[in-house]
Amino acid sequence: IISCITGIFACIADAVMTVISAIAGCLECIVAAIANFFTGLANCITGCLCCG
């Protein structure tokens, strides 16, 4: 019974780690997108200030 439980936990842990690694990979992309967004926003604001 104990070995069965540990097997289930190992399986769950594997699944969780897979999800975490996938999210970590996505996170880099998300952070880059956010950085680009703010950079674009800053350029727009400075452009408005310069023109204004």
Backbone bond lengths (Angstrom), bond angles and torsions (degrees), N, CA, C in turn:
res aa  C-N    CA-C-N  psi(-1)  N-CA   C-N-CA  omega(-1)  CA-C   N-CA-C  phi
1 I - - - 1.473 - - 1.533 110.04 -
2 I 1.344 116.58 -45.60 1.465 121.07 -178.20 1.528 110.70 -61.89
3 S 1.350 115.72 -42.58 1.464 119.25 -179.30 1.523 110.30 -64.01
4 C 1.324 116.37 -33.46 1.460 121.23 178.54 1.522 109.71 -65.98
5 I 1.336 116.21 -43.95 1.467 121.46 -179.82 1.530 110.39 -63.67
6 T 1.343 116.35 -44.94 1.465 119.67 -179.78 1.523 109.98 -64.14
7 G 1.330 116.51 -34.53 1.461 121.03 177.82 1.515 110.85 -63.94
8 I 1.336 115.95 -41.91 1.466 121.38 179.03 1.531 109.94 -63.80
9 F 1.357 115.10 -43.97 1.462 119.04 179.98 1.527 111.11 -63.14
10 A 1.342 116.27 -39.62 1.462 121.19 179.50 1.523 109.67 -63.16
11 C 1.325 115.73 -40.45 1.458 121.47 -179.94 1.527 110.14 -64.73
12 I 1.338 116.14 -45.28 1.467 121.49 179.52 1.533 109.79 -63.01
13 A 1.348 115.83 -43.52 1.459 120.94 -179.67 1.523 110.44 -60.31
14 D 1.334 116.40 -41.86 1.466 121.11 178.55 1.525 110.14 -60.77
15 A 1.321 116.23 -46.11 1.458 121.48 -178.65 1.531 110.32 -62.74
16 V 1.329 115.99 -43.57 1.465 121.30 -179.43 1.528 110.48 -62.99
17 M 1.342 116.25 -44.57 1.455 120.33 -179.84 1.527 111.16 -63.21
18 T 1.329 115.97 -37.44 1.466 120.67 178.44 1.524 109.84 -62.74
19 V 1.342 116.01 -44.52 1.461 121.33 179.78 1.526 110.30 -64.48
20 I 1.343 116.01 -43.91 1.465 120.93 -179.11 1.530 110.82 -61.79
21 S 1.338 116.38 -43.99 1.465 119.50 -179.46 1.525 110.44 -65.25
22 A 1.337 116.60 -36.27 1.463 120.93 178.83 1.524 109.54 -65.99
23 I 1.347 116.10 -43.38 1.459 121.18 179.91 1.533 109.77 -65.44
24 A 1.339 116.40 -40.10 1.461 120.83 179.59 1.523 109.88 -60.55
25 G 1.332 116.53 -40.68 1.458 121.32 177.88 1.514 110.30 -64.29
26 C 1.330 116.90 -41.13 1.462 122.31 179.33 1.520 109.77 -66.66
27 L 1.346 115.22 -38.19 1.455 121.65 -175.24 1.525 111.45 -57.15
28 E 1.343 116.25 -42.79 1.461 120.15 179.11 1.518 110.21 -57.93
29 C 1.330 114.56 -43.04 1.461 120.53 -179.03 1.524 110.25 -66.63
30 I 1.337 116.60 -42.43 1.462 122.21 -178.87 1.532 109.96 -63.81
31 V 1.347 115.62 -44.72 1.461 120.49 179.97 1.524 110.29 -61.52
32 A 1.333 116.40 -42.09 1.465 120.88 179.28 1.523 110.08 -62.95
33 A 1.336 116.69 -41.25 1.461 121.39 -179.82 1.523 110.45 -64.29
34 I 1.348 115.82 -42.48 1.466 120.59 179.57 1.532 109.62 -64.63
35 A 1.337 116.42 -42.94 1.464 121.19 179.69 1.524 110.18 -60.84
36 N 1.330 116.25 -43.54 1.467 120.88 179.00 1.520 110.59 -63.61
37 F 1.347 115.50 -39.04 1.464 120.65 179.91 1.525 110.32 -61.63
38 F 1.357 115.72 -47.97 1.457 119.40 -178.72 1.524 111.80 -67.07
39 T 1.324 116.10 -35.39 1.466 120.32 177.88 1.525 109.41 -63.18
40 G 1.326 115.53 -44.93 1.459 120.77 178.63 1.512 110.95 -63.09
41 L 1.335 115.88 -40.39 1.458 121.90 -179.92 1.527 109.84 -64.27
42 A 1.336 116.22 -43.79 1.461 121.54 179.54 1.522 110.23 -62.35
43 N 1.325 116.64 -42.29 1.470 121.10 179.12 1.522 110.15 -62.17
44 C 1.329 115.68 -40.74 1.457 120.92 -179.36 1.522 110.09 -64.97
45 I 1.345 116.11 -45.20 1.465 121.05 -178.42 1.530 110.47 -64.71
46 T 1.344 116.54 -45.74 1.465 119.53 179.93 1.521 109.95 -64.28
47 G 1.339 116.43 -35.31 1.462 120.78 177.53 1.512 110.41 -63.17
48 C 1.337 116.89 -42.33 1.463 121.93 179.50 1.522 110.38 -65.73
49 L 1.338 116.02 -41.30 1.459 120.77 -179.08 1.521 110.79 -65.67
50 C 1.332 115.07 -40.19 1.464 119.27 -179.54 1.527 110.50 -66.29
51 C 1.317 114.76 -42.09 1.466 119.51 -179.35 1.516 110.80 -71.10
52 G 1.338 116.45 -38.18 1.458 121.89 -178.33 1.505 110.13 -72.82
